[in-house]
Amino acid sequence: MIKKKISGLNEINPPKCTDLDYINFLIASSRVFSCTEASKCSYLGSNNPAHDSFTRLLLRQPPDTEALWEEVKDIVTPYTGFLVFDDTVLDKPYSKRMDLVYRQWSGKYHQIVNGINLETVVWTFNDAIIPVDFRIYDINTDGKTKNDHFLDMLNKAEERGFRPEFVLFDTWYSSIKNLKEIRKKGWHWLTRLKKNRLVNPDKTGNVAIELLTIPPGGMTVHLKEYGFIKVFRIVSEDGDTHYWATDVLDMKEEKRKDLAKKAWKIEEYHRGIKQFCGVERCQARRKSVQRAHIMMALRAFLRFEMQRIKTGITWFETKLSITRNTISQYIRNPIYELN
């Protein structure tokens, strides 16, 4: 059989848009974060990408988080700094048929809402906030709980060479299994405990931590099924009581307070990806597109953060400067006039 090679038959047209086109769109856009809007905002010309081009771009993104890691691996220094784990709910109040959306507790609204649960680990050193890995809660598909994702990201961090000074996380992830896994890696940790966690302060039996009289400098107790830890009782200005715990038995309150501030960095990150990167605004129903959009939003945040580190310009000012430039250009060359 003689095969004829027809010129151009096996050639594949290159994509009209890239991941950087979409990331830059997320950085610049202020309200609407759809593929249709990305198309309308693209460069003008006969080869202008349609909204389908951006949809296909998101559909062909791999489901893993390697693209984020490829961008941050030369920025972080794994043998220094701190790893902070936490999750946030991406609000989807009107979604009825959108993938990845579950009814779940929102710390923002203090009630059950429709949303996508995003779990992230950020690396922080000095004042840098660098997202290095993330997972999306989808238990009906993969069968994994939030704690399963926590362990996956913890193991992945070790695989990538991280040796943090401390692992910092909130109450939800303070299970005995998680604490033992961190200890197994030889890492130190600081977390908060619920008031009903059982500890043994004097070898007479386990009691709820809220029943202890804990001095300002903290006290050493035996955590049931784990071993000795040091606990602190902190009463906030609004009267709420929090119980902090660490495996470092000689930790001082000054050190605990400093680590708590570092743990708060991930809350700043949550605010950044929501206010400036449009992470909640994707309108697509398919999970593959939602995942890709979230990935792109985190990579957009990384660019805001690197700009802040290099120049000292806040995320807000960076975002606002784009709008200012656009308004300034229009004022100089208005197109809507009466005559």
C-alpha positions as CSV (number, residue, x, y, z in Angstrom):
1,M,0.0,0.0,0.0
2,I,1.4,3.4,-1.0
3,K,0.7,6.1,1.5
4,K,0.4,9.7,0.2
5,K,1.6,12.4,2.5
6,I,-0.7,15.3,2.0
7,S,0.9,18.6,3.0
8,G,-0.5,19.9,6.3
9,L,-2.6,16.9,6.9
10,N,-0.9,15.9,10.1
11,E,-0.3,19.5,11.3
12,I,-2.2,20.6,14.4
13,N,-3.1,24.2,14.7
14,P,-1.5,25.8,17.8
15,P,-3.8,27.0,20.5
16,K,-4.9,30.6,20.2
17,C,-4.4,31.3,23.9
18,T,-2.1,30.0,26.6
19,D,-2.3,29.6,30.4
20,L,-0.4,32.9,30.7
21,D,-3.1,34.7,28.7
22,Y,-5.7,33.5,31.1
23,I,-3.6,34.3,34.2
24,N,-3.0,37.8,33.0
25,F,-6.7,38.2,32.4
26,L,-7.4,37.2,36.0
27,I,-4.8,39.7,37.2
28,A,-6.3,42.5,35.2
29,S,-10.1,41.8,35.5
30,S,-12.0,43.5,38.3
31,R,-15.5,42.0,38.2
32,V,-16.2,39.4,35.5
33,F,-14.0,36.3,35.3
34,S,-15.5,34.2,32.5
35,C,-14.1,32.7,29.3
36,T,-16.4,35.0,27.3
37,E,-15.0,38.0,29.1
38,A,-11.5,36.8,28.6
39,S,-12.2,36.6,24.8
40,K,-13.6,40.1,24.7
41,C,-10.6,41.5,26.6
42,S,-8.0,39.8,24.3
43,Y,-5.9,41.5,21.7
44,L,-7.8,42.6,18.6
45,G,-7.3,41.1,15.2
46,S,-8.4,38.4,12.8
47,N,-6.8,35.7,15.1
48,N,-8.6,36.9,18.2
49,P,-9.3,33.8,20.5
50,A,-13.0,33.1,20.9
51,H,-14.4,32.1,24.3
52,D,-14.3,28.5,23.2
53,S,-10.5,28.8,23.0
54,F,-10.3,29.7,26.6
55,T,-12.7,26.9,27.6
56,R,-10.6,24.4,25.7
57,L,-7.5,25.8,27.4
58,L,-9.0,25.1,30.8
59,L,-10.3,21.7,29.8
60,R,-6.8,20.5,28.7
61,Q,-5.1,21.5,32.0
62,P,-3.9,18.4,34.0
63,P,-5.8,17.7,37.3
64,D,-2.6,17.7,39.4
65,T,-0.9,20.8,40.9
66,E,2.5,20.4,39.2
67,A,2.1,23.6,37.2
68,L,2.0,25.6,40.4
69,W,4.9,23.8,41.9
70,E,7.0,24.4,38.7
71,E,6.6,28.1,39.2
72,V,7.3,28.2,43.0
73,K,10.1,25.6,43.4
74,D,12.8,28.1,42.6
75,I,11.2,30.8,44.8
76,V,11.0,28.8,48.1
77,T,13.8,27.5,50.2
78,P,12.5,24.2,51.6
79,Y,15.0,24.0,54.5
80,T,13.8,27.2,56.0
81,G,10.4,28.8,56.7
82,F,7.1,27.4,57.8
83,L,4.3,25.4,56.2
84,V,0.8,26.6,56.9
85,F,-2.3,24.4,56.1
86,D,-5.8,25.6,56.0
87,D,-9.0,25.5,53.9
88,T,-11.5,28.0,52.7
89,V,-15.0,27.8,51.1
90,L,-15.3,29.4,47.7
91,D,-18.9,30.8,47.7
92,K,-21.3,29.4,45.1
93,P,-24.6,30.5,46.6
94,Y,-26.7,30.1,43.4
95,S,-25.2,26.9,42.0
96,K,-27.5,24.0,41.7
97,R,-25.8,21.8,39.1
98,M,-22.1,22.8,39.4
99,D,-19.5,20.1,40.1
100,L,-17.4,20.3,43.3
101,V,-20.1,22.2,45.1
102,Y,-21.1,20.8,48.5
103,R,-23.2,22.0,51.4
104,Q,-20.6,22.9,54.0
105,W,-19.7,25.1,56.9
106,S,-18.5,28.6,56.1
107,G,-16.4,30.5,58.6
108,K,-17.3,33.7,56.8
109,Y,-21.1,33.4,57.2
110,H,-21.0,31.1,60.3
111,Q,-23.5,28.8,58.7
112,I,-23.9,26.0,56.1
113,V,-23.6,27.3,52.5
114,N,-23.1,26.1,49.0
115,G,-19.4,26.2,48.0
116,I,-16.2,24.6,46.9
117,N,-13.8,23.7,49.6
118,L,-10.2,24.7,48.7
119,E,-7.4,23.3,50.9
120,T,-4.0,25.0,50.5
121,V,-0.5,24.7,52.0
122,V,1.5,28.0,51.9
123,W,5.2,28.4,52.6
124,T,6.0,31.5,54.6
125,F,9.3,33.0,55.5
126,N,9.8,36.6,56.8
127,D,6.6,38.1,55.2
128,A,6.4,36.0,52.0
129,I,3.2,34.1,51.4
130,I,3.8,31.4,48.7
131,P,1.2,28.8,47.8
132,V,3.0,25.5,47.1
133,D,0.2,22.9,46.9
134,F,-3.6,22.6,47.0
135,R,-6.4,20.1,47.0
136,I,-10.2,20.4,46.3
137,Y,-12.6,18.5,48.4
138,D,-14.7,16.2,46.3
139,I,-15.5,13.2,48.5
140,N,-18.2,11.8,46.2
141,T,-15.7,11.3,43.5
142,D,-12.4,10.4,45.2
143,G,-13.6,9.3,48.6
144,K,-11.1,11.6,50.4
145,T,-11.8,13.7,53.5
146,K,-10.2,17.0,54.3
147,N,-7.8,15.1,56.6
148,D,-6.9,12.7,53.8
149,H,-5.9,15.7,51.6
150,F,-3.9,17.2,54.5
151,L,-1.8,14.0,54.7
152,D,-1.4,13.9,50.9
153,M,-0.1,17.5,50.9
154,L,2.1,16.8,53.9
155,N,3.7,13.8,52.2
156,K,4.1,15.7,49.0
157,A,5.9,18.5,50.8
158,E,8.3,16.0,52.3
159,E,8.8,14.4,48.8
160,R,9.6,17.8,47.4
161,G,12.3,18.3,50.0
162,F,10.6,20.6,52.5
163,R,12.1,20.5,56.1
164,P,10.0,23.3,57.7
165,E,10.8,24.9,61.1
166,F,7.2,24.3,62.1
167,V,4.0,23.0,60.5
168,L,1.1,25.3,61.4
169,F,-2.6,24.4,61.1
170,D,-6.1,24.8,62.6
171,T,-8.3,22.7,64.8
172,W,-9.8,20.7,62.0
173,Y,-6.4,19.0,61.2
174,S,-5.3,18.3,64.8
175,S,-6.3,14.6,64.8
176,I,-3.9,12.1,66.5
177,K,-3.2,10.5,63.1
178,N,-2.0,13.8,61.6
179,L,0.1,14.8,64.7
180,K,1.8,11.4,64.6
181,E,2.5,11.7,60.9
182,I,4.2,15.0,61.5
183,R,6.2,13.6,64.4
184,K,7.2,10.7,62.2
185,K,8.8,13.1,59.8
186,G,10.8,14.8,62.6
187,W,9.0,18.1,62.2
188,H,7.6,20.4,64.9
189,W,4.0,21.6,64.9
190,L,1.7,24.2,66.4
191,T,-2.1,23.9,66.3
192,R,-5.3,24.7,68.1
193,L,-7.3,22.1,70.0
194,K,-11.0,21.9,70.7
195,K,-12.0,22.5,74.3
196,N,-13.2,18.9,74.7
197,R,-9.8,17.3,73.8
198,L,-8.7,14.8,76.5
199,V,-5.4,15.4,78.2
200,N,-3.9,14.1,81.4
201,P,-2.2,16.9,83.4
202,D,-1.2,15.0,86.6
203,K,-1.3,11.2,85.9
204,T,-4.7,10.9,87.5
205,G,-6.8,10.6,84.4
206,N,-7.9,12.3,81.2
207,V,-10.0,15.4,81.4
208,A,-11.3,17.9,78.9
209,I,-8.7,20.7,78.3
210,E,-11.3,23.3,79.1
211,L,-11.3,22.1,82.7
212,L,-7.6,22.8,83.3
213,T,-6.2,25.9,85.0
214,I,-3.5,26.8,82.5
215,P,-1.0,29.4,83.6
216,P,-0.1,32.3,81.2
217,G,3.2,30.5,80.3
218,G,1.4,27.3,79.3
219,M,1.6,23.9,80.9
220,T,2.8,20.4,79.9
221,V,0.2,17.7,79.7
222,H,-0.2,14.2,78.2
223,L,-2.5,14.2,75.1
224,K,-4.5,11.0,74.9
225,E,-3.1,8.5,72.4
226,Y,-0.2,10.9,71.4
227,G,2.2,11.8,74.2
228,F,3.4,14.9,76.0
229,I,2.5,18.3,74.6
230,K,2.5,21.9,75.8
231,V,-0.8,23.8,75.9
232,F,-1.7,27.5,76.1
233,R,-5.0,29.1,77.0
234,I,-5.7,32.3,75.1
235,V,-8.7,34.6,75.7
236,S,-9.3,37.0,72.8
237,E,-10.6,40.6,73.2
238,D,-14.1,39.5,72.3
239,G,-14.1,36.9,75.1
240,D,-13.5,33.8,73.0
241,T,-11.2,31.2,74.5
242,H,-8.7,29.3,72.3
243,Y,-6.4,26.4,73.2
244,W,-3.1,26.2,71.4
245,A,-0.8,23.2,71.5
246,T,2.7,22.2,70.4
247,D,5.1,19.3,70.6
248,V,7.9,21.7,71.7
249,L,7.6,21.4,75.5
250,D,9.9,24.3,76.3
251,M,8.1,26.8,74.0
252,K,7.5,30.2,75.6
253,E,4.4,32.3,75.1
254,E,6.4,34.8,73.1
255,K,7.3,32.1,70.5
256,R,3.7,30.8,70.4
257,K,2.4,34.3,69.7
258,D,5.0,34.8,66.9
259,L,4.0,31.4,65.3
260,A,0.3,32.3,65.6
261,K,1.0,35.4,63.5
262,K,2.7,33.3,60.9
263,A,-0.2,30.9,60.8
264,W,-2.5,33.9,60.1
265,K,-0.6,34.5,56.8
266,I,-2.9,31.9,55.1
267,E,-5.9,34.0,56.0
268,E,-4.3,36.9,54.2
269,Y,-3.7,34.6,51.3
270,H,-7.4,33.5,51.3
271,R,-8.4,37.2,51.1
272,G,-6.0,37.8,48.3
273,I,-7.1,35.0,46.0
274,K,-10.8,36.0,46.5
275,Q,-10.5,39.8,46.2
276,F,-7.9,40.1,43.5
277,C,-7.7,36.9,41.5
278,G,-11.4,35.9,41.0
279,V,-10.9,32.4,42.4
280,E,-14.7,32.2,43.4
281,R,-16.0,33.7,40.1
282,C,-15.7,30.8,37.6
283,Q,-19.2,30.1,36.2
284,A,-18.4,26.8,34.6
285,R,-20.2,23.6,35.7
286,R,-17.6,21.0,34.8
287,K,-15.1,20.1,37.6
288,S,-12.2,20.1,35.2
289,V,-12.8,23.7,34.2
290,Q,-13.3,24.7,37.9
291,R,-10.1,23.0,38.9
292,A,-8.1,24.7,36.1
293,H,-9.6,28.1,37.0
294,I,-8.6,27.7,40.6
295,M,-5.1,26.7,39.6
296,M,-4.8,29.8,37.4
297,A,-6.1,32.0,40.2
298,L,-3.4,30.7,42.5
299,R,-0.7,31.4,39.9
300,A,-2.1,34.9,39.4
301,F,-1.9,35.4,43.2
302,L,1.8,34.3,43.0
303,R,2.5,37.2,40.6
304,F,0.8,39.7,42.9
305,E,2.8,38.4,45.8
306,M,6.2,38.4,44.0
307,Q,5.4,42.0,42.9
308,R,4.8,42.9,46.5
309,I,8.0,41.3,47.7
310,K,10.1,43.0,45.0
311,T,8.6,46.5,45.2
312,G,6.6,46.7,48.5
313,I,3.5,47.6,46.5
314,T,0.4,45.9,48.0
315,W,-1.9,43.6,46.1
316,F,-4.6,46.2,46.3
317,E,-2.4,48.9,44.8
318,T,-1.2,46.6,42.1
319,K,-4.7,45.7,41.0
320,L,-5.9,49.3,41.3
321,S,-3.0,50.6,39.1
322,I,-4.3,48.5,36.2
323,T,-7.7,50.1,36.5
324,R,-6.1,53.6,36.9
325,N,-4.1,53.1,33.7
326,T,-7.2,52.1,31.8
327,I,-9.2,55.0,33.1
328,S,-6.4,57.4,32.3
329,Q,-6.1,56.2,28.7
330,Y,-9.9,56.6,28.2
331,I,-9.8,60.2,29.7
332,R,-7.1,61.1,27.2
333,N,-8.9,59.5,24.3
334,P,-12.7,59.4,25.0
335,I,-14.9,57.6,22.5
336,Y,-18.3,58.4,23.8
337,E,-19.1,62.0,23.0
338,L,-22.2,64.0,22.2
339,N,-21.1,65.2,18.7
